[in-house]
């Protein structure tokens, strides 16, 4: 396909190397050019509106045109547009944000280190864990457990943790023998016939313990886990999964890192997914809804016992030799503080819990559709998994790209969703969405689904 010279589509297909895109197909079909946003909607270059059913990339919690966030960024740009946190210096807003995060995260997470993305935060967590175990005289305790269908980012270390083929194929990932892979806790897909959810969770914990014993507990440092596995298919863990898993980790002195990049800041109806699922993390990573996606910022939180150990080690070595030029940048920190203020003033958790019953009701209404194998969700995050044979849970041939086709049809009807591996379709609208907008989002989706039947 040829595009009008100097059009955005022509400039894009000629000069832009697109992330997460079939590059050859993109050159032929071109981009969907988005030019502005308003509330839960975005608009293309022709003025067509789309309900953003994935909040951009799971992040635009407050929608696409909050003037308070614009003003917060502007004010900070006028006051202190940049400064760093190296060598005992700090922008005032960075220190304020660290304090605020300690106040709202689960008990025991007492320090924040700032980065720019979820990938960077998870990379930083890995390095910090290795530093911590060196500091306490356990240099062999370095292996990291991640799960099948996990998504922890795409940098070399975080991409090695990610358990999805599309993020590793062609990149020589995983790039370390220190990465171990545990099973995915998807009861619908991996539960045995006649096995209850509790029995499935027990088996997952027993299999994890067996792997730890085979590898050697003294060689394993940590396990990374999303409370809800987002990009892997919005996979909700079965009953009692995390308490059983955490008991195994505690038994063998293995840290639990909660990756809250998607779940954090109200997505599940509680401030963090860890609170929703009875997880007691030693470390936590976060991003996305921390700034409502308006500016890049992420954070790694650590417990006091980890901090005290690495503090002493930094004194011996002369420095904690890690940091990023833009980590804790004052402008994103100012926006994040304003976002947290807005969450509190709007009582965002109450709003999520007020609209989520309708969200889940509409989502579950597709459970009997002949193309739908499973529907799952909580709060304002959910997924529909398509299947070729409902009775036997037989998936479609991947070459049919059923979920991707349905998502594309959804765009034609004015709703943006996301296709994920295993023919899953994710729903994750901005947290500010109201019931009439949810109704319209699902009505637009239904039109697309009708075309697939």
FENDADA-V762729 format. One line per field, one symbol per residue. burial: b if it has 24 or more other ideal C-beta (glycine too) atoms within 12 Angstrom, else e. A space follows every 10 residues. Layout:
burial = ???
This chain:
burial = eeeeeeeebe ebbeeeeeee eeeeeeeeeb bbbbeebebb bbbbeeeebb bbbbbbbbbb bbbbebebbe ebbeebeeee eebebeeeeb bebbebbbeb bbebbbeebb bbbbbbbbbb bbbbbbbbbb bbbebeebee bbbbbbbbbb bbbbbbbbbb bbbbebbbee eebbeeebbb bbbbbbbbbb beeeeeeeeb bbbbbebbbe bbeebebebb bbbbbbbbbb bbbbbbbbeb bbbbbbebbe ebebbbbbbb bbbbbbbbbb bbbbbbbbbb bbbbbbbbbb bbbbbbbbbb bbbeebbebb eebeeeeeeb ebbbebbbbb bbbbbbbbbb ebbeeeebbe bbbebbebbb ebbbebeebe bbbbbbbbbb bbbbbbbeee eeeebbeeee ebbbebbbbb bebbbbbbbb bbbbbbbbbb bbbeeebbeb bbebbbebbe ebe
